[in-house]
Amino acid sequence: MTDVLSIISFVCATSKEQTLASMTKEIDDTRFRDIESCIDERKRGKPLAYITEKKEFYSQEFYVDGNVLVPRPETEILVEEALSILGQQKNITGILDMGTGSGAIGLTIAQRAEKRVVCADVSWEALVVAKKNARMLGVLERVSFLCSNLFGGVKEGTKFDMILANLPYIGSEEWDALMPDVKNFEPRKALYGGKDGVEIYRAFLQKAHLYLRNKGYLLCEIGGARQANLVKNILESAGFEVAIKNDYSGEERVLIGSWINLS
């Protein structure tokens, strides 16, 4: 019923409250057919966010389509940790959001912390979505967009005070168990992280330290205890001090690495 209410509100361009208040009013034939079409799409498994083209994240509404992942509540943990660090470390300026997708992470940081952020993604289509959201959130002047396969498009010698990453981390076993809504509709390249789920993170972390300033921070979202240990070991072997933060359900979700340049 909640999904149906959202669909009716979307098609009629009204709030849920307005929709509920006018339930006794007739809907014209065109809108009725549009509502039926959207409900059919939902029955086939298409995520509601793709149907209504919006998803709330960190109390803000983001535009989403099939080129980007639907923002998850657990990703808000990464944003919370980043904002906490930024609140304490006032000298942090350069921030990179790697694998930005819809821009949920980087744009929220740009808005809430009033910082300049570079939003990078391998998908040009995803960057189009992120730029649209930057305009909606009023942070376009604070954000730069970079089409880049990990650090491949980042100019050599560029340094950041903070790098945020929510890269694909679904492994082969997890992929088979995914809900059809996710597996059949959300972009695989934004989800699948190789056999053990950390293949892309391995490539990312091989070079991440080269783009961090001394005493910079690296925050990564991962998928549970096994991955947390794998990524933690990679970070520690590169010289990072690592803290792990759990999400609201108690799962290991965010790794925070602080980089100390010993050279």
Buried (B, 14 or more C-beta within 10 A) or exposed (E): EEBBEBBBBBBBEBEEEEBEEEEEEEBEEEBEEBBEEBBEBBEEEBBBBBBBEBBEBBEBEBBBBBBBBBBBEBBBBBBBBBBEBBEEEEEBEBBBBBBBBBBBBBBBBBBBBEBBBBBBBBBEBBBBBBBBBBEBBEBBEBBEBBBBEBBEEBEEEEEBBBBBBBBBBBBEEBBEEBEEBBBEBBBEEBBBBBEBBBBBBBBBBEEBBEBBBEEBBBBBBBBBEBBBEBBBEBBEEBBBEBEBBBBEEEBBBBBBBBBEEEE
